């Protein structure tokens, strides 16, 4: 993985390009390169995995007519190279060089032949045309802005802010989206006039015409096939084994995260077969309600890996809060990204820069609570008088330490049961609950927000076929578009890993796995409330202890309330003072102060109150860093 940045249709400016690349040097601390001509200026900061000596970028074709700067990895580059070598001359052994020759051979149709994670700019000097392209799920970030006929692009928005013409202004409609969906809606950002290339899309820009066009080159497809269980099990096992194998291809060692759940454990088990020494990394918490160390150590011992533990206290988490906001570049309502920063720092500290990780399994094989909640809520709608409601809620949330929450959860799950025909039914419960937190916004902020339906806010990010899919498929698509890509793969994924020069690799997001999973009937994914990710767990029984293969899903959470009571957070409290809240002009000072006092007093706060406090604190931090242009160290 790397960092890329540059522009088209603006004069060369060496100092400005170097400034953009310097702002994202954490993404590629091992070297940099640039290219400039009369219309194009772009560069790359490198984190090297393949062809360490000669894989520098930007890189061109044989005659220098086509140039590429790419962030990412092409895992099937060896197969593609064999197909192209007779007709094209390769200058390096670098994996991304195949993109140039694929383009020469197939044009933009070649982008769909890539198996990997990537975001790139490809400049065709003969056609005077640039293509900005992003991988199928949006693992790698790619932002852009148009300004006076010029196109600027970068892996992170902070690089764009190195350009004086780009204004530092918050987009309030995106803030509203964050306080609804937990994240910006795909394609949009918290900065006005800055956008991101959508996953599975490429954008064409012709500098001399000032014209842009965005096209999709791959799409989600939930067309079911007829599978027998033995055939599905065999197909998944073969595909997944290969997905892990090709993600270990590198000229440097690749480690693996280990959460203690079935997904990362299965990745570790398969990865362990392809190397002499596998390093695994886990995170544990001081707070016992969030700690999974017992299960992590059980898997590490079973596999015989060299295991490393990152133990996080509330002080540790609070101390990285400013850097987390700086690297994620967006306010957060959840604490997951904070704890992932010390985890990736530990990987880096051990001289490693690549890790396998299990994101994607829960979305594509239906492991999350939201899919089970939807099934329970549909049952409640069909049979509102059923005596089974309470027992179903208990089965849903067996991991919760506070059993007194069950009655409240049962009542809240009954909200909106008259909307089972709504295409967004699965997520209305979450979105409506989160939207209520906008009550902390100042009245004038709320009044300035556009009142749009969920459909209006999400339609551009959803496939055209969405309306024709069945209810479980719609729920999966919504979770992929509103949670996996913009949160798990961005804030909790790429951004906090690359902050420490560490690349995540995702076997479950191999497009062959996605297409296979989407062809399965629900019975081979979510069979019952206690039998999620069914085909994955069946395959895992061959490699893992039964206690891990069948262990119920334990949602990854971090102790938010403890963070606000820590000594390290005390240094940040000034940003929540009445003076600073009034200066930012977003939140009701008295409401924010009351919420903070409740947390500091040690009183139990609800999950929604914790999200509100995290949201207020990180929005204030974001404003301090990106609007007022302060350093995260300040």
N, C-alpha and C positions, 0 to 999 in steps of 0.2 A: 504494500500500500504506500501511497505517497500523498503529497499535496500538489494541486495544480492551480494555476491562476493565470490571467492574462486578459487581453482585449483585442477587438477587431474594429477597424475603421476609426482609429485614432492614431496620432503620430507616435513614433517610437519614443520611449522615455525610460532609459536604463534605470535611473534611480527609483522611479515609481514601481517598475516591475520588481526590482530587488526588494523594495519595501513590502509589496504584496506577498512575496515569497517568504520573507523574514517573519511575517506575522503568522505563518502556518508551518514554520520550520519544525515544530514538534511532530508534525506528521511524517517528516522525512529528514531526520537529522544527519543522514549519511552522505549528503551531497546534493548539488543542485545544478540545473542547466537552463539555458534560455534560448529562444529563437526570436528574431525580429526581422520584419521587412516593412515595406511601405504601408501595408494594411494590417499586419498582424504582429502582436507582441505577446508571447506566452512563455511559461516556464514550469519547472517541476522541482519539488524537493523530494529526495528519494529515501525510501526504506526498502533495502534490497533483499530479495528472496531468491531470485533466479538470475544466473549470469552476473555474479557480483562484480566482476571486473569490467565487463563491456556493456552492461545494460543501462547506460546512462540515457536520460531523456532531456529534451525532446529528441525524437528519432524519426528518420525519414525513409522513404523507399529508395530504390536504386539511383534514380536521377534527381532526387531532391525536390520532386514536384508535389509530394504529399508528406505532410508532417503531422506528428502525433505527440500529444502529452496525455498521459493516462495515469489515473489513480486506481490501483486494483490488481487483480490476479486473473489470468485466463487458465483455468485448470485443465482444459482439453487442448492446450497449445501444441502438445507433441503430435496428437492425431491430426490437427489442422495443418501443422507444418508439413507432415508427410504428404498430405493431399496437394499442397501448394508448391513444394520445393522444385518440382520438375519445370514449373513455369515462372517461378520467381526466385530471386537471389536474396537470401537472408544475410544480414550483416552481423547479427549477434545471435546469442542463444536466449535472449530475453523473451519471456512469454508474450508480452503485449505487442511485439513486432508483427505477430500474425494478423492483428487488426488491420494494419495498413494493406497487407497483401490480400486479405479477404475483401477489403473495399475495392481494390483494383480489379479483383476477379468477379465480384458479385454486386458491387455497389452497396447501397444501404441494406440490401437483402442479406448481406453477410453478417450483419449485427446479430441476427437471430441464430446464427450458428455457434455463438460464443457460449461456453459453459463457465461461468465465473461470477465475480463481483467486480464491478468496474464503473468508472465515470471518466469520460475522456472527451477531448476536443481534437477533432481531425480536420486539418486545414488543407484543402485542395487548391493549390496555387493556380492551376490551369483553369479550373471552373470558377475561381474566385468565390469559393463557398466554404463555410465551416459547418461541421456537424458537432453538436453537443449531445452526448448519448449517456444513458444511465442504465444500470443493470435491472433485471426483471422485478426485483423486490425493493430496490432502492437501498441496498446495503451501503453503497458508497454515495456520499452527498455530492451535489453539484448545484450551485447557485448562480444566478445571473441577474443583470439589470441592464436595461436599455436607457441610454442617456444621450440626447442630441444626436441620434443616429449611430452611436457607438454601442457595441455590446461588450460588457465586462463580465467575466465569469471567474469562479473560484470554488475550491473545495469547502471553504468556510466563509461566512459572511464578513468576519473581521478583516479578511483580505480585501474585500470590496470597499470597506470603510477606509482603506488606505488611499482611495481615490478621492480627491477633494470635492469633485462634483456630486458625489453621492451623499445625500442628506441623512443625518441621524434623526430619524423620526419614527415613532412607534405607530404601528397599524392597530388601531383599537378593535377593528373587527376580528383580527387574529387573536388579540387578547381575549376577546369574547369566546372564540373557538377553543382556546386553551382552557378556559374556565367552563367548558362544556364537554369537550371530547378528551381533555387532558393534554392535547397536543394541537399544533397548527394543523389545519386541513392540508392534505397533500397538494403541493404546488405553490402554497402560500407561505409567507414567513412573517415574523413579528416586526420586520422592518418594512416601511412603506416603499413601494417600487422595487423591492428585491423579491425575486421568485426563485423556485427551484424546478429543475427539470423533473417531470413526473417519472416514476419507475416505469421501465419497459417502454420508454419513449426516447426519441431523438428529435432535436430541434435543428432546423436548417436556418442559417443566416447568410444572406448575401450582402456583404458590407457596402458595395457600391450602389445597391438598390435599397438598402435599409429594410429589407423584407425578411420576416421570420415565419416559419411554419413548423408546427410540432406534430409528429406522427407516432402512433403506437406500433411497435414491432412484435409484441407478444401479449397475450391476454390470458387471464384466468378462465378456465373452462371447467364447469362442474357437471359435465355430461357423464352419467354413471355407466359403467360397464358391468356385465354379469361376471362376477368373480366367485369362485368357490374359495373357502377359507384356505385349503392347502395351496392352491395356485397363488393366491394373494400373498400368503406367507413366504412362499419361495421367491416370488417376484420382488417383494420388498427387501428380503434379506440380500439378494444379489445386488439390487440397486444401491442399497444403503452401504453395503460393504465397499462398493466402488466409489461412492460419494465420499466416504472417509478416506479411502486410499489416495484418491487424486488430490485431496486437500492436505495431504502430508508431503506432496511433491515440493521440494524446495532445496536450495543449497545450504540451508541452515536448519537446525532442529525446530520442530513445531510441538508445542505443549498442548495441554487440554485443561479446560475448566472442569471442576467436579463439584456439583451442587449437592449431591446425595440423592437426587431423583433419578428416574429411569433413563431420561434422555441423555444427559451428560455421562451417565455411567455406561450406557451402551456405546457411546462414541469412544470413551476411554478404553473399553474392552476391545473394540475393533482396532483402534489406533495402536494398542499395545502389541498387536500381532505383527505390525509393520516396522517396528523400530527396536533398537537394542535397549534404549532406556527412555521411557516416557515420563516426563515431568507433569504432575497434575497440581492444580492450584484451587484452593477453596477459601471461602470467606466465612468467618464465624462472628457472632455478636456476643457481647457481654450479657445482653438481656436474654434470659433463657427462652422466652416465648418466640424468639426469632432464630434461635440457634439450631443448626442441622449438623453439627460436627460429628455426632455419633454415627450418622448414616454415611457421611463423607469418608470418615476413617475406615468404616467397614468396607466400602468399595475399594479404597486405596490399598488396603491390606489384601483384599481378594485378588486385585490385579497385580500387586507387587510393584506399584509405581513409586517413583521418587516424589513424595508428596510434600507440598508446602502449604502452610496455613497462614492466612492473614486474619488476625483477630482484631476486630474493630470495637473501640469504645465510643461512647457518645462524644468524647473530646476529639477523637480521630475524625469522626464524621463532620462535626461542626467546623473543624479547622480547614477542611477542603471545600466547604460550601462556596466561597467566592470563586475558586478555581473551577468548580463544577459548573457554575453559571457561565463563567467566561468561556469554557470549552463547549458546553451544550448550546450556548447562544440563545437560550429561550427560558422563560420562567417555567418552574416545575411545581406540580401539585403533589407529586409523589417523591419518595426519598431514594428509590432504587439507584439512580445514577450516582448518588453521593458515595455509596459504599463500593461501587464498581471502580472508582478511581484508585483507592489504595490497593485493590486487588490487581489491577493492571500494573500499578507501580511495583508490586512485588514480582510480577513476571519480568519486568524490565530489570529489576535489581539482580535477578538471577541470570542475566545475560541472554534472555530469550526475547523474541519479538513477534512470535506468532502463536495463537492459541485456537484450538477447536472448541466450539461452544454449541449449545443445544437449542438455540432459538429457532422457532418455526414448527416444532413438533406439536405444541399445544394448539396452534392455530389451524394447522392442516390435518391433524388427527384428532381434534376436538377434545383437548385435555382441560380446558379452562372451565372455571365455575360458570362463566356467562352462558355457556352452551347447556349446562345442566340446569341453571336457573331458568332458562327459557323453557326447557321441557317441563319443569315443575310449575311454572307460571301458566303454561298452556293447560296443564292438568287442572290447576286451580280454577281457570276460566271455564273449563268444561264441567267441573264438579265442585262448585263453591262450598258445598256443605260437607265435603269429605272429611272424615276424622283422621285421614292420613297426612294432612297438611303439615302438622308439627313434626311428625317423624321424618317426613321428606326433607324438611328444613334442617333437622339434626344431621341427616346423612350428608347433606350438601356441605355443611360447615363443621365437620368433625374435628378439624384442626384448631378451631377457635378455643382459646383458653378460658374465656368468660362465657359460661353457659347461660348467664342471664340475658345475653344478647339475642337468644333464639326467638323470644316472643316478639321483640321489635323487628327482627328480620322477617319473621312470618308476616307481620302486618305490612311491612314496606314492600314485600314481594307481591302483595295483592293490589298494589297501585297500578292503574292502567290496564287492567285485565279486559277492558272493553275494546282494546285496540289490537287484538290478536291478528287482524287482517292487515295491519299497517306493515309495510315492507321493512320498517326499522324497529319492529316490536322487540326483538331480542335486546336492543341496546337502549330503548327509551328509558328503561328503569335507571340505568347508569347515567345517561345524559341529563335527564330531568333532575336527578338528585344533585349532580355536579353544578348544573345551571343555577340552582338555588343559592350557591355560594356567591353569585354575582350581586347578592344583596350587600356584600361588603364594599362594592363599588360606590363611589359618590353618586348622588342622584343625577347630576349633570352628565356624568360618564354614561350611566345607564340610558339616559334619554338620547344620547348621541349615537347609540348603537342601532344598527339596522335590524329590524325584526324580520328574520328570514326563517323559513321552515328548514328542517334538517335536510330535506330533499334538495332545496335550493343551494344549501351550503356544501353539499357533498356530491352533487350530480356530476361535476366535471372530473371527479376522482374515481367514480365507479364505472365499471364496464357497461357498455350499452345493453348487454344481455342480462344485467342484474335483475330487472323486473320479471324475467321469465323463469328464474331459478326457484327451487323449492325453499321452504323456510330455513332448514339447517344450512343450506348453501349460502343463503343471504346473510345469515348470522356470521358464518365464517368469512365471507367477503368483507363485511363491515369491520370485523376484528383485524383483518389483514390491513385494510386501508386506513383505519383510524387509530390502530394501536401498534401493530407489528412494525410497519415501516417508519412512521414518524416518531415512535417512542422507543421500542425495544432495540431497533436497529440503528437508531440515531442517538438520542439522549443517553440511553442505557447501553448502547452498543459502540458504534464507531467513535463517537465523540470523546467518551471517557477512556476508551482504550488507546486511541491515537494521541490523546493528551500526553501519554507516557511512551509513545513510539511503539505501540503494540497493535498488531493486526488480528482481528477476530475472523475465524473461518467457520462456515455454517453448513455442515453436511445435510441437515434437514431442509436447507433451502436450495439444494441442487434442483434445477428445474425439472429434471426427470422424476425426482421424488415428489415434487409438487403436483405434476401432472398425474402421477400414479395415485397419490392420495385423493385428488379431486375426482378420480374415476371410481372410487370405492363407494359402496352403499354405506349408509350411516351405521349399520349393524357391525361393520368391521372397523369403525372408528369409536363411536360412543354407543356401547351396547346397553349400559345401564348407568345409574348414578355412581356406582362404585367400580365400573369397568370402562374407563375412558382409554383413549389411545390403544384400542384393543389389539390391533395387528402389530403395533410397536412392542407392546408388552409380551405378546406371544413370541415374537422374534427374540426379545431380550432374555427369555427363559433359558435359552441355549448358552448364554454368555455370563449371566449374573446370578447371584443368590436369589432365591425366591422372594425373600423379604424385600429386596430392592426392586426386582422386576414387577412385583405386585404392590409396591408401596403406594398409597394414595398420594395424589398431587398435593404438595405443600406450597402454597403461593409464596414467591420470593418477596419478602418485605424487609424493611429496615425500620428501626425504632425512632420514629419522628419525634415523639414527645420528649424523649431523653435528650435529643439534640438541642432543643430550645432551653433546656435547663443547664446546659454545660457551661463551663467557664469560657471555653473558646467562643461560644456564641455571644457571650456578654460583650465582646468587642464589636459585634455587628449590630447590637440592639439600637444604636443611635440611628440607624437607617429606618427603624420602626418608631422613632420619636414623632411627636405631633408636628414638629418643625419640618422634618424631612418628608413625612407623609403629605403635608400641605404643599410642599415644594414640588413633589412628584405629581400631585393632583389626581390620583386615581382611586384612593381608598378613604373610607370614613375613619378618621383618626381615632375617635372614641371607641368604635367597634373593634378596630385592630388592637387598641390598647387593652381592652377588656379581655380579648382572646389570649393575648400574650400573658397577661396577669394570671389568668386561669391556668395556663400551662406552667408558668414559673412557680405557682403555689403548690404544684404537685397534684392538683385535682385531675382526675381522669377526664380526658377530652375524648370526644367521639372521633371516629375515623374522618367524618366530614369536617369537623373542626380542625383536626390535624392537617388535612389537605388545605383548608383555607389559610391556616397560619403559614404553611410551607409556601403556598402560592403568593401570599402577601410579601413574605420575606424575600423570595427569589425574584419577584417582580421589582421590588425596590432595589435589589442588588443588580438586576439586569439594567435598570434605568441608570444606576450609578456608573456601571461599566460601559454601556454602549451609547447612551444618550449624552451623559456628561463626560464620557471618554476618560474614565479613571482606570488605573491598572488594578488587576486582581490582588496584587500585593499591597495595595494602598487601602 
